[in-house]
Amino acid sequence: MTRKRIGVLISGRGSNMEALLAAASDPAFPAEISLVMSNRADAAGLVTAASQGVATAVVDHRPYGKDRESFERALDARMRDAGVELVCLAGFMRVLTPVFVGAWDGRMLNIHPSLLPAYTGLHTHERALNDGVRVHGCTVHFVTPVLDVGPIIAQAVVPVRAGDDPDKLAARVLRQEHRLYPRALELIASGAAWLENGRVMYQDAQAMARATVFADET
C-alpha cells in the first residue's frame, strides 16, 4: 500500500493534528503525516509533531502584510517540496484565498464544529444552544473558496443534554472531532470516498456508513 503524504496546517496546539498523528502511527493507515506547518513559530503543535519525528515548518504571515497570495505561495511551495498530496486544516487561523484553495481543489480537508450546513462561522456551540437544537456535532468537508460550505465528507452527531453550556457541549464535540477527522482522512486517502462534480461519492454502503458517527455518550 502506498500511503498518501499529508500536510497539516495549524496555528496553535492542533489537537486535531494530534488525532491525525495518532491514527497515522499505524502502518496500516492509508496516510502518513509528512509535514506540519504553522503561520506561528510559537504554535505548540510544532513541538508535538517534531517530538514524533514529523517534519515541521513555519511560514509567518506577518511579514507579508496584506499580500495574502504571496504568503500562500510560500505555504504552497513548502508543501510541494515535501511531496504533500492532501492537506488537512487543523485550527489554521487564516482565511485562504480562492487561488490557494483552487490549487488544492479536492485535496484539502477541514473540520468544523457544527453539523454543516448549520452554523457556519464562529460561536457554533452558543448558537446551537440558543436555538434549542437537540443534536449538534462536527463535520469534515472539502475546502472551497466560500467558508464552511464545501462538500461534506463525514459528520459526527452529538446529543445536546439538559444543563449543557457552550463549554460542556464544545468539549463533547471536540472528542468526536478527534474521532471523526482520522476516519474522514482514511476514507479519502484510501480512495473509499472522493470528490466528483462537487459532491462526495463513496465506493460502497460500508464506506458511506463510516462517514457518520453517532456519539454513544449518555
C-alpha positions in Angstrom: 0.0 0.0 0.0 1.3 3.4 -0.9 0.4 5.9 1.8 -0.8 9.4 0.9 1.5 12.1 2.1 -0.4 14.6 4.3 0.4 18.2 5.1 -1.3 19.6 8.3 -1.7 23.4 8.8 -2.0 24.6 12.4 -1.9 27.9 14.3 -1.8 26.6 17.8 -1.9 23.4 19.8 -3.5 21.4 17.0 -5.4 18.9 19.0 -7.0 17.5 15.8 -3.5 17.3 14.4 -2.6 15.1 17.4 -5.5 12.8 16.5 -4.3 12.6 12.9 -0.8 11.8 14.1 -2.1 9.0 16.4 -4.0 7.5 13.5 -1.1 7.7 11.1 1.2 6.0 13.6 -0.5 2.7 12.5 1.4 1.4 9.4 -2.0 0.2 8.1 -3.4 3.7 8.0 -3.5 4.9 4.3 -1.9 8.2 5.0 1.3 9.5 6.7 1.8 13.0 8.1 4.8 14.3 6.1 4.7 17.9 7.2 3.2 20.0 9.9 3.3 23.7 9.1 2.2 26.8 11.0 1.9 30.5 10.5 3.1 31.0 14.1 6.6 30.0 15.3 5.2 29.6 18.9 2.5 27.1 17.9 2.6 24.3 20.4 1.7 21.7 17.9 5.0 22.1 16.1 6.8 20.8 19.2 4.4 17.9 19.4 4.9 17.0 15.7 8.7 17.3 16.0 8.8 15.1 19.0 7.2 12.3 16.9 9.7 12.7 14.1 7.5 14.7 11.8 9.0 17.5 9.7 7.8 20.9 10.7 8.0 24.4 9.1 6.9 27.9 9.8 5.7 30.5 7.3 5.0 33.6 9.4 2.1 35.6 7.7 3.1 38.9 9.3 6.0 39.9 7.0 3.6 39.6 4.1 1.2 42.2 5.4 -1.9 42.2 3.3 -0.3 40.3 0.5 -2.1 37.0 1.2 -1.3 35.4 -2.1 2.5 35.8 -1.5 2.1 34.2 1.9 0.1 31.4 0.4 2.7 30.8 -2.4 5.3 30.3 0.3 3.0 27.7 2.0 2.3 26.0 -1.2 6.0 25.8 -2.1 6.8 24.2 1.3 4.1 21.6 0.9 5.1 20.7 -2.7 8.7 20.4 -1.7 7.6 17.9 0.9 5.6 15.9 -1.6 2.3 16.7 0.1 -0.7 15.1 -1.7 -3.5 16.0 0.7 -3.8 19.0 3.1 -5.6 18.9 6.4 -6.5 22.2 8.2 -6.4 21.7 12.0 -7.0 25.0 13.7 -5.3 27.1 11.0 -6.5 30.6 11.7 -6.1 32.2 8.3 -8.7 32.7 5.7 -7.4 31.2 2.4 -7.7 32.9 -1.0 -9.5 31.3 -3.9 -6.2 30.9 -5.7 -4.7 28.7 -2.9 -8.0 26.8 -2.5 -8.2 26.2 -6.2 -4.7 24.9 -6.3 -5.7 22.2 -3.8 -9.2 21.6 -5.0 -10.5 18.2 -3.9 -7.3 17.7 -1.9 -7.8 19.9 1.2 -9.9 19.0 4.2 -11.2 21.0 7.1 -13.1 20.1 10.3 -15.8 22.4 11.6 -17.6 22.3 15.0 -21.2 22.0 13.8 -23.4 19.8 11.6 -23.0 21.8 8.4 -24.7 23.4 6.7 -26.0 24.6 10.0 -23.9 27.2 12.0 -21.1 28.2 9.6 -18.6 30.6 11.1 -17.9 31.2 14.7 -19.6 30.6 18.1 -21.3 27.4 16.9 -22.0 25.9 20.3 -23.6 29.1 21.7 -25.8 29.4 18.6 -26.9 25.8 18.7 -27.9 26.1 22.4 -29.7 29.4 21.8 -31.7 27.7 19.0 -32.6 24.8 21.2 -31.4 22.1 18.9 -31.5 18.5 20.2 -28.4 17.4 18.3 -25.2 19.1 17.4 -21.8 17.8 16.2 -19.0 18.3 13.8 -18.3 18.0 10.1 -15.2 17.2 7.9 -15.6 18.8 4.5 -13.5 19.7 1.4 -12.4 23.3 1.4 -13.9 25.7 -1.1 -13.5 29.4 -1.6 -16.7 30.0 0.4 -16.1 29.5 4.1 -17.5 26.3 5.7 -19.7 25.3 2.7 -17.5 22.7 1.0 -18.8 19.2 0.1 -19.4 17.1 3.3 -17.2 14.1 3.8 -18.2 12.9 7.2 -20.2 14.0 10.3 -20.4 13.1 13.9 -23.7 13.7 15.8 -23.6 14.7 19.5 -26.8 14.9 21.6 -27.5 18.1 23.5 -28.0 17.4 27.2 -30.2 19.3 29.7 -27.9 21.6 31.6 -25.4 22.0 28.7 -23.5 25.2 28.4 -21.2 26.1 25.5 -18.1 24.8 27.2 -19.6 21.4 28.1 -21.0 21.0 24.6 -17.8 22.1 23.0 -15.8 19.5 25.0 -18.1 16.7 23.9 -18.0 17.8 20.3 -14.2 18.1 20.4 -13.9 14.4 21.5 -15.9 13.5 18.4 -13.8 15.7 16.2 -10.7 13.7 17.3 -12.6 10.5 16.3 -14.1 11.8 13.0 -11.1 13.6 11.4 -8.9 10.5 11.1 -11.9 8.5 9.8 -12.6 11.1 7.1 -9.0 11.2 6.1 -8.9 7.4 5.9 -11.8 7.4 3.6 -10.2 10.0 1.2 -6.7 8.6 1.4 -7.8 5.1 0.7 -10.0 6.0 -2.2 -13.1 4.8 -0.5 -14.5 8.4 -0.9 -13.7 11.1 -3.4 -15.0 14.4 -4.8 -16.9 14.2 -8.1 -18.8 17.1 -9.7 -19.0 19.0 -6.4 -20.3 16.0 -4.3 -18.6 13.4 -2.2 -19.0 9.9 -3.6 -18.5 6.6 -1.7 -17.3 3.3 -3.1 -20.0 1.3 -1.3 -22.5 1.3 1.6 -19.9 0.4 4.1 -17.8 3.5 3.3 -20.9 5.7 3.5 -21.8 4.2 6.9 -18.3 5.0 8.1 -18.9 8.7 7.2 -21.4 9.1 10.0 -20.6 8.8 13.7 -23.3 8.8 16.3 -21.8 9.6 19.7 -22.8 7.0 22.2 -22.3 9.2 25.3 -25.1 9.2 27.8 
